[in-house]
Amino acid sequence: MIILKTPAEIEVMAEASRVVAEVLEIVRKEICPGVSTDDLDRLAEEAIRVRGGIPAFKGYRSYPKTLCASVNEQVVHGIPSKRKLKDGDIIGLDLGAIVGGFYGDSAVTVAVGRIPEGTAKLVQVTKEALYLGIKQAVVGNRLTDISHAVQRHVESAGYSVVTEFVGHGIGRQLHEEPQVPNYGKPGQGPRLQPGMVLAIEPMVNMGGSAVRVLEDRWTAVTADGSLSAHFEHTIAIQPSGPARVLSELTEGSA
């Protein structure tokens, strides 16, 4: 069942999402060759707690860390470890926080040092696909209008959208209805209504769309070993006009 949020609830979610946005920016600034993903995880947890939030992922279905840190061919849910980043890597940072009983969720893919032009294009196209999806998140459209906008942009650039993992509704639970695929024909699914809050998150592979999950039962990697990028925002459908991006960093934040 889709749960519509009241304006007051959306304001609490905006605060949770602001915490996520600020912490992601703090972590992003520390990314460089030689830093470990464990270092980034510790930084993220401390920064969430200092802001009065609770790490949303730590302990969720037994996930052991605060941050999902997915490097290169890792698509999502990479578990932070002693692994040190190298020049030319890319890393997907996925983070959630709970504030006032509500969740915020966002993700960004970051370059480590200098990356090849082709890798930079993958990252840029994935980010563009997110914002094209968000542009479709308006009252009167249907859910798959978001999905189709993402898929069309990604495939026009020669890349593949991941189909095994999708975006989702979000609120008092990290994952609520509806699921938000990154693929599909337009004009299908529920009509978008004011008070719907969604986490839209394109996951894009340089090669094929297939993924597999490693023995840790969390880390998803591309089946063909190609690079993958991931961006995500928590957004709220407005009564009129464009969606409100709750997890976008505002001027002067962080």
PyRosetta script that sets phi, psi and omega in degrees:
from pyrosetta import init, pose_from_sequence

init()
pose = pose_from_sequence("MIILKTPAEIEVMAEASRVVAEVLEIVRKEICPGVSTDDLDRLAEEAIRVRGGIPAFKGYRSYPKTLCASVNEQVVHGIPSKRKLKDGDIIGLDLGAIVGGFYGDSAVTVAVGRIPEGTAKLVQVTKEALYLGIKQAVVGNRLTDISHAVQRHVESAGYSVVTEFVGHGIGRQLHEEPQVPNYGKPGQGPRLQPGMVLAIEPMVNMGGSAVRVLEDRWTAVTADGSLSAHFEHTIAIQPSGPARVLSELTEGSA")
pose.set_psi(1, 133.3)
pose.set_omega(1, 178.0)
pose.set_phi(2, -79.0)
pose.set_psi(2, 127.3)
pose.set_omega(2, -178.6)
pose.set_phi(3, -104.1)
pose.set_psi(3, 116.6)
pose.set_omega(3, 177.7)
pose.set_phi(4, -82.4)
pose.set_psi(4, 140.7)
pose.set_omega(4, -178.1)
pose.set_phi(5, -98.6)
pose.set_psi(5, 143.6)
pose.set_omega(5, 174.4)
pose.set_phi(6, -76.2)
pose.set_psi(6, 162.0)
pose.set_omega(6, 176.1)
pose.set_phi(7, -55.3)
pose.set_psi(7, -38.0)
pose.set_omega(7, 179.7)
pose.set_phi(8, -66.3)
pose.set_psi(8, -39.8)
pose.set_omega(8, 178.9)
pose.set_phi(9, -66.6)
pose.set_psi(9, -37.7)
pose.set_omega(9, 178.8)
pose.set_phi(10, -64.0)
pose.set_psi(10, -34.8)
pose.set_omega(10, 178.0)
pose.set_phi(11, -65.8)
pose.set_psi(11, -36.4)
pose.set_omega(11, 176.0)
pose.set_phi(12, -67.3)
pose.set_psi(12, -40.8)
pose.set_omega(12, 177.8)
pose.set_phi(13, -64.6)
pose.set_psi(13, -33.9)
pose.set_omega(13, 176.7)
pose.set_phi(14, -63.4)
pose.set_psi(14, -36.9)
pose.set_omega(14, 178.0)
pose.set_phi(15, -67.8)
pose.set_psi(15, -44.0)
pose.set_omega(15, 177.1)
pose.set_phi(16, -60.3)
pose.set_psi(16, -41.6)
pose.set_omega(16, -179.5)
pose.set_phi(17, -69.7)
pose.set_psi(17, -33.7)
pose.set_omega(17, 176.6)
pose.set_phi(18, -63.6)
pose.set_psi(18, -41.0)
pose.set_omega(18, 176.8)
pose.set_phi(19, -59.6)
pose.set_psi(19, -45.6)
pose.set_omega(19, 179.2)
pose.set_phi(20, -60.6)
pose.set_psi(20, -46.0)
pose.set_omega(20, -178.3)
pose.set_phi(21, -62.0)
pose.set_psi(21, -43.9)
pose.set_omega(21, -179.8)
pose.set_phi(22, -64.4)
pose.set_psi(22, -42.8)
pose.set_omega(22, -177.7)
pose.set_phi(23, -68.9)
pose.set_psi(23, -40.3)
pose.set_omega(23, 176.4)
pose.set_phi(24, -59.3)
pose.set_psi(24, -38.6)
pose.set_omega(24, 178.9)
pose.set_phi(25, -67.2)
pose.set_psi(25, -39.7)
pose.set_omega(25, 177.0)
pose.set_phi(26, -61.6)
pose.set_psi(26, -45.4)
pose.set_omega(26, 179.5)
pose.set_phi(27, -65.6)
pose.set_psi(27, -43.0)
pose.set_omega(27, -178.9)
pose.set_phi(28, -56.7)
pose.set_psi(28, -41.0)
pose.set_omega(28, -177.4)
pose.set_phi(29, -66.7)
pose.set_psi(29, -18.7)
pose.set_omega(29, -179.4)
pose.set_phi(30, -92.3)
pose.set_psi(30, -4.3)
pose.set_omega(30, -176.3)
pose.set_phi(31, -76.0)
pose.set_psi(31, 124.4)
pose.set_omega(31, 178.8)
pose.set_phi(32, -163.8)
pose.set_psi(32, 162.3)
pose.set_omega(32, 175.9)
pose.set_phi(33, -56.2)
pose.set_psi(33, 133.5)
pose.set_omega(33, 176.9)
pose.set_phi(34, 101.8)
pose.set_psi(34, -20.1)
pose.set_omega(34, 178.4)
pose.set_phi(35, -78.3)
pose.set_psi(35, 144.3)
pose.set_omega(35, 179.2)
pose.set_phi(36, -94.1)
pose.set_psi(36, 155.8)
pose.set_omega(36, 177.9)
pose.set_phi(37, -68.3)
pose.set_psi(37, -26.4)
pose.set_omega(37, 172.2)
pose.set_phi(38, -63.9)
pose.set_psi(38, -40.0)
pose.set_omega(38, 177.1)
pose.set_phi(39, -58.2)
pose.set_psi(39, -43.9)
pose.set_omega(39, -179.3)
pose.set_phi(40, -66.1)
pose.set_psi(40, -38.1)
pose.set_omega(40, 179.8)
pose.set_phi(41, -64.3)
pose.set_psi(41, -44.7)
pose.set_omega(41, 178.9)
pose.set_phi(42, -62.2)
pose.set_psi(42, -41.3)
pose.set_omega(42, 178.5)
pose.set_phi(43, -61.8)
pose.set_psi(43, -43.4)
pose.set_omega(43, -178.8)
pose.set_phi(44, -63.6)
pose.set_psi(44, -44.9)
pose.set_omega(44, -178.9)
pose.set_phi(45, -63.6)
pose.set_psi(45, -45.4)
pose.set_omega(45, -179.7)
pose.set_phi(46, -60.4)
pose.set_psi(46, -43.3)
pose.set_omega(46, -176.9)
pose.set_phi(47, -68.0)
pose.set_psi(47, -35.4)
pose.set_omega(47, 176.2)
pose.set_phi(48, -65.2)
pose.set_psi(48, -47.0)
pose.set_omega(48, -175.7)
pose.set_phi(49, -68.1)
pose.set_psi(49, -36.7)
pose.set_omega(49, 177.2)
pose.set_phi(50, -59.9)
pose.set_psi(50, -31.9)
pose.set_omega(50, -179.4)
pose.set_phi(51, -88.3)
pose.set_psi(51, 8.8)
pose.set_omega(51, 177.0)
pose.set_phi(52, 82.8)
pose.set_psi(52, 11.1)
pose.set_omega(52, 179.8)
pose.set_phi(53, -98.2)
pose.set_psi(53, 172.0)
pose.set_omega(53, 175.8)
pose.set_phi(54, -118.9)
pose.set_psi(54, 130.8)
pose.set_omega(54, 176.1)
pose.set_phi(55, -57.2)
pose.set_psi(55, 124.6)
pose.set_omega(55, -174.5)
pose.set_phi(56, -78.7)
pose.set_psi(56, -28.8)
pose.set_omega(56, -174.1)
pose.set_phi(57, -88.4)
pose.set_psi(57, -29.4)
pose.set_omega(57, -174.1)
pose.set_phi(58, -66.1)
pose.set_psi(58, 115.8)
pose.set_omega(58, -177.4)
pose.set_phi(59, 89.5)
pose.set_psi(59, -7.1)
pose.set_omega(59, 178.3)
pose.set_phi(60, -70.8)
pose.set_psi(60, 115.3)
pose.set_omega(60, -175.9)
pose.set_phi(61, 49.8)
pose.set_psi(61, 37.5)
pose.set_omega(61, 177.2)
pose.set_phi(62, 72.1)
pose.set_psi(62, 15.0)
pose.set_omega(62, 174.5)
pose.set_phi(63, -64.0)
pose.set_psi(63, 132.4)
pose.set_omega(63, -168.3)
pose.set_phi(64, -87.8)
pose.set_psi(64, -8.3)
pose.set_omega(64, -170.9)
pose.set_phi(65, -127.3)
pose.set_psi(65, 173.1)
pose.set_omega(65, 176.9)
pose.set_phi(66, -83.8)
pose.set_psi(66, -40.0)
pose.set_omega(66, -173.3)
pose.set_phi(67, -107.9)
pose.set_psi(67, 143.2)
pose.set_omega(67, 164.2)
pose.set_phi(68, -96.7)
pose.set_psi(68, 122.4)
pose.set_omega(68, -175.2)
pose.set_phi(69, -124.5)
pose.set_psi(69, 101.9)
pose.set_omega(69, -171.3)
pose.set_phi(70, -111.0)
pose.set_psi(70, 115.4)
pose.set_omega(70, -171.2)
pose.set_phi(71, -103.4)
pose.set_psi(71, 128.8)
pose.set_omega(71, 171.8)
pose.set_phi(72, 59.1)
pose.set_psi(72, -104.2)
pose.set_omega(72, -177.2)
pose.set_phi(73, -80.0)
pose.set_psi(73, -5.6)
pose.set_omega(73, 175.8)
pose.set_phi(74, -75.2)
pose.set_psi(74, 126.8)
pose.set_omega(74, -174.0)
pose.set_phi(75, -84.4)
pose.set_psi(75, -56.4)
pose.set_omega(75, 179.3)
pose.set_phi(76, -150.8)
pose.set_psi(76, 164.7)
pose.set_omega(76, 170.7)
pose.set_phi(77, 65.7)
pose.set_psi(77, 25.9)
pose.set_omega(77, 174.6)
pose.set_phi(78, -65.6)
pose.set_psi(78, 128.6)
pose.set_omega(78, -176.8)
pose.set_phi(79, -86.2)
pose.set_psi(79, 124.1)
pose.set_omega(79, 177.7)
pose.set_phi(80, -55.8)
pose.set_psi(80, 145.6)
pose.set_omega(80, -174.9)
pose.set_phi(81, -153.5)
pose.set_psi(81, -166.9)
pose.set_omega(81, 177.0)
pose.set_phi(82, -77.3)
pose.set_psi(82, -2.9)
pose.set_omega(82, -179.7)
pose.set_phi(83, -56.0)
pose.set_psi(83, 129.0)
pose.set_omega(83, 179.1)
pose.set_phi(84, -99.1)
pose.set_psi(84, 137.5)
pose.set_omega(84, 179.6)
pose.set_phi(85, -72.0)
pose.set_psi(85, 149.4)
pose.set_omega(85, -179.4)
pose.set_phi(86, -120.8)
pose.set_psi(86, 155.1)
pose.set_omega(86, 174.9)
pose.set_phi(87, -56.6)
pose.set_psi(87, 130.8)
pose.set_omega(87, -179.8)
pose.set_phi(88, 97.5)
pose.set_psi(88, -11.4)
pose.set_omega(88, 175.0)
pose.set_phi(89, -70.5)
pose.set_psi(89, 160.9)
pose.set_omega(89, 161.4)
pose.set_phi(90, -123.0)
pose.set_psi(90, 149.3)
pose.set_omega(90, -178.7)
pose.set_phi(91, -135.7)
pose.set_psi(91, 127.4)
pose.set_omega(91, 174.2)
pose.set_phi(92, -89.0)
pose.set_psi(92, 123.0)
pose.set_omega(92, 178.7)
pose.set_phi(93, -107.5)
pose.set_psi(93, 116.0)
pose.set_omega(93, 179.8)
pose.set_phi(94, -118.2)
pose.set_psi(94, 128.4)
pose.set_omega(94, -171.3)
pose.set_phi(95, -143.3)
pose.set_psi(95, 142.3)
pose.set_omega(95, 174.5)
pose.set_phi(96, -132.9)
pose.set_psi(96, 153.0)
pose.set_omega(96, 177.6)
pose.set_phi(97, -142.3)
pose.set_psi(97, 150.7)
pose.set_omega(97, 176.0)
pose.set_phi(98, -112.0)
pose.set_psi(98, 128.3)
pose.set_omega(98, 175.4)
pose.set_phi(99, -136.3)
pose.set_psi(99, 126.4)
pose.set_omega(99, 178.2)
pose.set_phi(100, 60.2)
pose.set_psi(100, 27.9)
pose.set_omega(100, 178.4)
pose.set_phi(101, 85.0)
pose.set_psi(101, 1.5)
pose.set_omega(101, 179.7)
pose.set_phi(102, -119.3)
pose.set_psi(102, 155.2)
pose.set_omega(102, -175.0)
pose.set_phi(103, -101.5)
pose.set_psi(103, 147.5)
pose.set_omega(103, 164.5)
pose.set_phi(104, -124.1)
pose.set_psi(104, 151.1)
pose.set_omega(104, -173.1)
pose.set_phi(105, -152.7)
pose.set_psi(105, 132.8)
pose.set_omega(105, 179.6)
pose.set_phi(106, -157.4)
pose.set_psi(106, 159.5)
pose.set_omega(106, 178.7)
pose.set_phi(107, -148.1)
pose.set_psi(107, 152.7)
pose.set_omega(107, 179.0)
pose.set_phi(108, -147.8)
pose.set_psi(108, 147.6)
pose.set_omega(108, 173.6)
pose.set_phi(109, -108.3)
pose.set_psi(109, 131.7)
pose.set_omega(109, -170.3)
pose.set_phi(110, -124.3)
pose.set_psi(110, 140.3)
pose.set_omega(110, 174.5)
pose.set_phi(111, -79.3)
pose.set_psi(111, 142.6)
pose.set_omega(111, 174.2)
pose.set_phi(112, -103.7)
pose.set_psi(112, 109.9)
pose.set_omega(112, -176.2)
pose.set_phi(113, 64.7)
pose.set_psi(113, -137.9)
pose.set_omega(113, -179.1)
pose.set_phi(114, -96.9)
pose.set_psi(114, 130.9)
pose.set_omega(114, 179.9)
pose.set_phi(115, -117.5)
pose.set_psi(115, 153.9)
pose.set_omega(115, 179.7)
pose.set_phi(116, -61.6)
pose.set_psi(116, 156.1)
pose.set_omega(116, -178.2)
pose.set_phi(117, -58.2)
pose.set_psi(117, -40.0)
pose.set_omega(117, -179.7)
pose.set_phi(118, -64.4)
pose.set_psi(118, -37.3)
pose.set_omega(118, 177.9)
pose.set_phi(119, -67.9)
pose.set_psi(119, -42.0)
pose.set_omega(119, 178.5)
pose.set_phi(120, -61.1)
pose.set_psi(120, -36.5)
pose.set_omega(120, 178.4)
pose.set_phi(121, -65.2)
pose.set_psi(121, -42.2)
pose.set_omega(121, 177.5)
pose.set_phi(122, -57.0)
pose.set_psi(122, -46.6)
pose.set_omega(122, -179.6)
pose.set_phi(123, -62.5)
pose.set_psi(123, -45.3)
pose.set_omega(123, -177.8)
pose.set_phi(124, -64.5)
pose.set_psi(124, -43.9)
pose.set_omega(124, 179.8)
pose.set_phi(125, -62.9)
pose.set_psi(125, -39.6)
pose.set_omega(125, 179.4)
pose.set_phi(126, -64.1)
pose.set_psi(126, -43.2)
pose.set_omega(126, 177.4)
pose.set_phi(127, -63.8)
pose.set_psi(127, -43.3)
pose.set_omega(127, 177.6)
pose.set_phi(128, -60.8)
pose.set_psi(128, -40.0)
pose.set_omega(128, -179.9)
pose.set_phi(129, -62.1)
pose.set_psi(129, -39.1)
pose.set_omega(129, 176.9)
pose.set_phi(130, -58.3)
pose.set_psi(130, -49.3)
pose.set_omega(130, -175.9)
pose.set_phi(131, -71.4)
pose.set_psi(131, -29.2)
pose.set_omega(131, 173.9)
pose.set_phi(132, -68.6)
pose.set_psi(132, -36.9)
pose.set_omega(132, 174.1)
pose.set_phi(133, -64.0)
pose.set_psi(133, -45.8)
pose.set_omega(133, 179.2)
pose.set_phi(134, -59.4)
pose.set_psi(134, -35.8)
pose.set_omega(134, -179.9)
pose.set_phi(135, -60.5)
pose.set_psi(135, -27.2)
pose.set_omega(135, 179.7)
pose.set_phi(136, -86.3)
pose.set_psi(136, -4.6)
pose.set_omega(136, -175.3)
pose.set_phi(137, -85.9)
pose.set_psi(137, 70.3)
pose.set_omega(137, -178.6)
pose.set_phi(138, -129.9)
pose.set_psi(138, 153.7)
pose.set_omega(138, 179.5)
pose.set_phi(139, -55.0)
pose.set_psi(139, 133.4)
pose.set_omega(139, 178.6)
pose.set_phi(140, 100.5)
pose.set_psi(140, -28.9)
pose.set_omega(140, 173.8)
pose.set_phi(141, -72.9)
pose.set_psi(141, 165.6)
pose.set_omega(141, 174.9)
pose.set_phi(142, -103.8)
pose.set_psi(142, 161.7)
pose.set_omega(142, -173.2)
pose.set_phi(143, -54.8)
pose.set_psi(143, -43.1)
pose.set_omega(143, -174.7)
pose.set_phi(144, -76.0)
pose.set_psi(144, -5.1)
pose.set_omega(144, 169.6)
pose.set_phi(145, -63.5)
pose.set_psi(145, -35.5)
pose.set_omega(145, 173.3)
pose.set_phi(146, -63.9)
pose.set_psi(146, -50.5)
pose.set_omega(146, -177.2)
pose.set_phi(147, -57.8)
pose.set_psi(147, -46.6)
pose.set_omega(147, -175.8)
pose.set_phi(148, -66.0)
pose.set_psi(148, -38.5)
pose.set_omega(148, 179.5)
pose.set_phi(149, -62.1)
pose.set_psi(149, -40.7)
pose.set_omega(149, 177.6)
pose.set_phi(150, -63.4)
pose.set_psi(150, -52.7)
pose.set_omega(150, -176.0)
pose.set_phi(151, -60.9)
pose.set_psi(151, -44.2)
pose.set_omega(151, -177.5)
pose.set_phi(152, -60.0)
pose.set_psi(152, -43.4)
pose.set_omega(152, -178.4)
pose.set_phi(153, -68.6)
pose.set_psi(153, -43.3)
pose.set_omega(153, -178.2)
pose.set_phi(154, -63.1)
pose.set_psi(154, -48.5)
pose.set_omega(154, -175.7)
pose.set_phi(155, -71.7)
pose.set_psi(155, -28.5)
pose.set_omega(155, 177.0)
pose.set_phi(156, -66.6)
pose.set_psi(156, -22.1)
pose.set_omega(156, 177.9)
pose.set_phi(157, -91.5)
pose.set_psi(157, -1.6)
pose.set_omega(157, 177.7)
pose.set_phi(158, 90.9)
pose.set_psi(158, 13.1)
pose.set_omega(158, -179.2)
pose.set_phi(159, -106.8)
pose.set_psi(159, 178.7)
pose.set_omega(159, -178.3)
pose.set_phi(160, -123.1)
pose.set_psi(160, 139.3)
pose.set_omega(160, 172.7)
pose.set_phi(161, -87.7)
pose.set_psi(161, 141.9)
pose.set_omega(161, 175.3)
pose.set_phi(162, -74.3)
pose.set_psi(162, 131.0)
pose.set_omega(162, -178.2)
pose.set_phi(163, -103.9)
pose.set_psi(163, -14.4)
pose.set_omega(163, -176.7)
pose.set_phi(164, -81.8)
pose.set_psi(164, -16.7)
pose.set_omega(164, 177.6)
pose.set_phi(165, -126.6)
pose.set_psi(165, 142.9)
pose.set_omega(165, -173.1)
pose.set_phi(166, -137.5)
pose.set_psi(166, 167.5)
pose.set_omega(166, 170.3)
pose.set_phi(167, -75.3)
pose.set_psi(167, -174.6)
pose.set_omega(167, -168.7)
pose.set_phi(168, -165.6)
pose.set_psi(168, 159.1)
pose.set_omega(168, 165.9)
pose.set_phi(169, -67.9)
pose.set_psi(169, 160.7)
pose.set_omega(169, -176.7)
pose.set_phi(170, -152.4)
pose.set_psi(170, 148.7)
pose.set_omega(170, -179.7)
pose.set_phi(171, -177.5)
pose.set_psi(171, -114.0)
pose.set_omega(171, 174.4)
pose.set_phi(172, -75.2)
pose.set_psi(172, -13.2)
pose.set_omega(172, 172.6)
pose.set_phi(173, -119.1)
pose.set_psi(173, 151.2)
pose.set_omega(173, 178.4)
pose.set_phi(174, -64.3)
pose.set_psi(174, -40.8)
pose.set_omega(174, 179.6)
pose.set_phi(175, -120.5)
pose.set_psi(175, 115.4)
pose.set_omega(175, 175.8)
pose.set_phi(176, -124.0)
pose.set_psi(176, 170.1)
pose.set_omega(176, 171.8)
pose.set_phi(177, -73.6)
pose.set_psi(177, 149.0)
pose.set_omega(177, 4.0)
pose.set_phi(178, -94.3)
pose.set_psi(178, 161.3)
pose.set_omega(178, 166.6)
pose.set_phi(179, -70.8)
pose.set_psi(179, 146.4)
pose.set_omega(179, -177.9)
pose.set_phi(180, -122.7)
pose.set_psi(180, 89.7)
pose.set_omega(180, 179.7)
pose.set_phi(181, -65.9)
pose.set_psi(181, 159.4)
pose.set_omega(181, 175.3)
pose.set_phi(182, -100.9)
pose.set_psi(182, 24.0)
pose.set_omega(182, -178.9)
pose.set_phi(183, -155.7)
pose.set_psi(183, 160.1)
pose.set_omega(183, 174.8)
pose.set_phi(184, 134.7)
pose.set_psi(184, 164.6)
pose.set_omega(184, 177.0)
pose.set_phi(185, -74.5)
pose.set_psi(185, 147.1)
pose.set_omega(185, 178.7)
pose.set_phi(186, -71.4)
pose.set_psi(186, 164.0)
pose.set_omega(186, 172.4)
pose.set_phi(187, 79.0)
pose.set_psi(187, 19.4)
pose.set_omega(187, -179.3)
pose.set_phi(188, -122.2)
pose.set_psi(188, 165.0)
pose.set_omega(188, 179.5)
pose.set_phi(189, 83.5)
pose.set_psi(189, -178.2)
pose.set_omega(189, -177.0)
pose.set_phi(190, -65.8)
pose.set_psi(190, 151.0)
pose.set_omega(190, 172.9)
pose.set_phi(191, -71.7)
pose.set_psi(191, 142.5)
pose.set_omega(191, -179.5)
pose.set_phi(192, -77.0)
pose.set_psi(192, 133.2)
pose.set_omega(192, -174.8)
pose.set_phi(193, -127.6)
pose.set_psi(193, 152.6)
pose.set_omega(193, 173.7)
pose.set_phi(194, -56.8)
pose.set_psi(194, 138.0)
pose.set_omega(194, -179.0)
pose.set_phi(195, 96.3)
pose.set_psi(195, -10.1)
pose.set_omega(195, 172.5)
pose.set_phi(196, -75.2)
pose.set_psi(196, 131.7)
pose.set_omega(196, 176.3)
pose.set_phi(197, -120.5)
pose.set_psi(197, 125.2)
pose.set_omega(197, -172.6)
pose.set_phi(198, -127.0)
pose.set_psi(198, 147.0)
pose.set_omega(198, 168.3)
pose.set_phi(199, -104.4)
pose.set_psi(199, 106.5)
pose.set_omega(199, 179.8)
pose.set_phi(200, -95.9)
pose.set_psi(200, 127.1)
pose.set_omega(200, -172.3)
pose.set_phi(201, -148.7)
pose.set_psi(201, 86.4)
pose.set_omega(201, 173.8)
pose.set_phi(202, -62.2)
pose.set_psi(202, 134.0)
pose.set_omega(202, 170.3)
pose.set_phi(203, -120.0)
pose.set_psi(203, 120.8)
pose.set_omega(203, -167.5)
pose.set_phi(204, -127.5)
pose.set_psi(204, 130.1)
pose.set_omega(204, -179.9)
pose.set_phi(205, -104.6)
pose.set_psi(205, 141.8)
pose.set_omega(205, 176.3)
pose.set_phi(206, -68.7)
pose.set_psi(206, -30.5)
pose.set_omega(206, 178.4)
pose.set_phi(207, -104.2)
pose.set_psi(207, -131.7)
pose.set_omega(207, -178.9)
pose.set_phi(208, -75.1)
pose.set_psi(208, 168.6)
pose.set_omega(208, -175.5)
pose.set_phi(209, -82.4)
pose.set_psi(209, -16.0)
pose.set_omega(209, -173.1)
pose.set_phi(210, -68.6)
pose.set_psi(210, 143.4)
pose.set_omega(210, 177.0)
pose.set_phi(211, -131.6)
pose.set_psi(211, 164.9)
pose.set_omega(211, 172.5)
pose.set_phi(212, -140.9)
pose.set_psi(212, 155.1)
pose.set_omega(212, -178.3)
pose.set_phi(213, -104.1)
pose.set_psi(213, 132.6)
pose.set_omega(213, -177.3)
pose.set_phi(214, -73.4)
pose.set_psi(214, 175.6)
pose.set_omega(214, -175.4)
pose.set_phi(215, -64.7)
pose.set_psi(215, -19.0)
pose.set_omega(215, 177.3)
pose.set_phi(216, -71.6)
pose.set_psi(216, -6.9)
pose.set_omega(216, 175.7)
pose.set_phi(217, 71.9)
pose.set_psi(217, 10.1)
pose.set_omega(217, 177.7)
pose.set_phi(218, -124.5)
pose.set_psi(218, -52.1)
pose.set_omega(218, -170.7)
pose.set_phi(219, -69.0)
pose.set_psi(219, 117.4)
pose.set_omega(219, 176.3)
pose.set_phi(220, -98.2)
pose.set_psi(220, 131.9)
pose.set_omega(220, -180.0)
pose.set_phi(221, -125.5)
pose.set_psi(221, 159.0)
pose.set_omega(221, 175.5)
pose.set_phi(222, -66.7)
pose.set_psi(222, 138.3)
pose.set_omega(222, -178.5)
pose.set_phi(223, -65.1)
pose.set_psi(223, -29.8)
pose.set_omega(223, -177.4)
pose.set_phi(224, -98.4)
pose.set_psi(224, 4.8)
pose.set_omega(224, 178.4)
pose.set_phi(225, 78.8)
pose.set_psi(225, 6.6)
pose.set_omega(225, 179.9)
pose.set_phi(226, -75.4)
pose.set_psi(226, 163.5)
pose.set_omega(226, -179.9)
pose.set_phi(227, -70.7)
pose.set_psi(227, 155.6)
pose.set_omega(227, 178.9)
pose.set_phi(228, -139.1)
pose.set_psi(228, 145.9)
pose.set_omega(228, 177.6)
pose.set_phi(229, -127.6)
pose.set_psi(229, 156.6)
pose.set_omega(229, -172.3)
pose.set_phi(230, -149.0)
pose.set_psi(230, 127.2)
pose.set_omega(230, 172.0)
pose.set_phi(231, -132.2)
pose.set_psi(231, 149.5)
pose.set_omega(231, -177.7)
pose.set_phi(232, -153.5)
pose.set_psi(232, 142.2)
pose.set_omega(232, 169.5)
pose.set_phi(233, -135.1)
pose.set_psi(233, 148.0)
pose.set_omega(233, 167.9)
pose.set_phi(234, -90.8)
pose.set_psi(234, 125.6)
pose.set_omega(234, -176.2)
pose.set_phi(235, -129.8)
pose.set_psi(235, 153.0)
pose.set_omega(235, 177.2)
pose.set_phi(236, -118.3)
pose.set_psi(236, 132.3)
pose.set_omega(236, 176.9)
pose.set_phi(237, -74.5)
pose.set_psi(237, 127.7)
pose.set_omega(237, -177.8)
pose.set_phi(238, -92.9)
pose.set_psi(238, 157.2)
pose.set_omega(238, 176.4)
pose.set_phi(239, -58.4)
pose.set_psi(239, -31.1)
pose.set_omega(239, 175.3)
pose.set_phi(240, -150.7)
pose.set_psi(240, 157.7)
pose.set_omega(240, 177.4)
pose.set_phi(241, 78.4)
pose.set_psi(241, -170.0)
pose.set_omega(241, -175.7)
pose.set_phi(242, -70.4)
pose.set_psi(242, 161.5)
pose.set_omega(242, 177.1)
pose.set_phi(243, -64.5)
pose.set_psi(243, 151.6)
pose.set_omega(243, 174.7)
pose.set_phi(244, -90.3)
pose.set_psi(244, 121.5)
pose.set_omega(244, 179.6)
pose.set_phi(245, -87.3)
pose.set_psi(245, 105.0)
pose.set_omega(245, -173.3)
pose.set_phi(246, -75.5)
pose.set_psi(246, -28.6)
pose.set_omega(246, -172.7)
pose.set_phi(247, -102.2)
pose.set_psi(247, 18.8)
pose.set_omega(247, 177.4)
pose.set_phi(248, -89.3)
pose.set_psi(248, 134.1)
pose.set_omega(248, -177.8)
pose.set_phi(249, -68.1)
pose.set_psi(249, 129.0)
pose.set_omega(249, 179.1)
pose.set_phi(250, -92.5)
pose.set_psi(250, 160.1)
pose.set_omega(250, -177.6)
pose.set_phi(251, -59.3)
pose.set_psi(251, 131.1)
pose.set_omega(251, 179.3)
pose.set_phi(252, 90.4)
pose.set_psi(252, -6.8)
pose.set_omega(252, 178.6)
pose.set_phi(253, -76.4)
pose.set_psi(253, 162.6)
pose.set_omega(253, 177.8)
pose.set_phi(254, 59.3)
pose.dump_pdb("model.pdb")
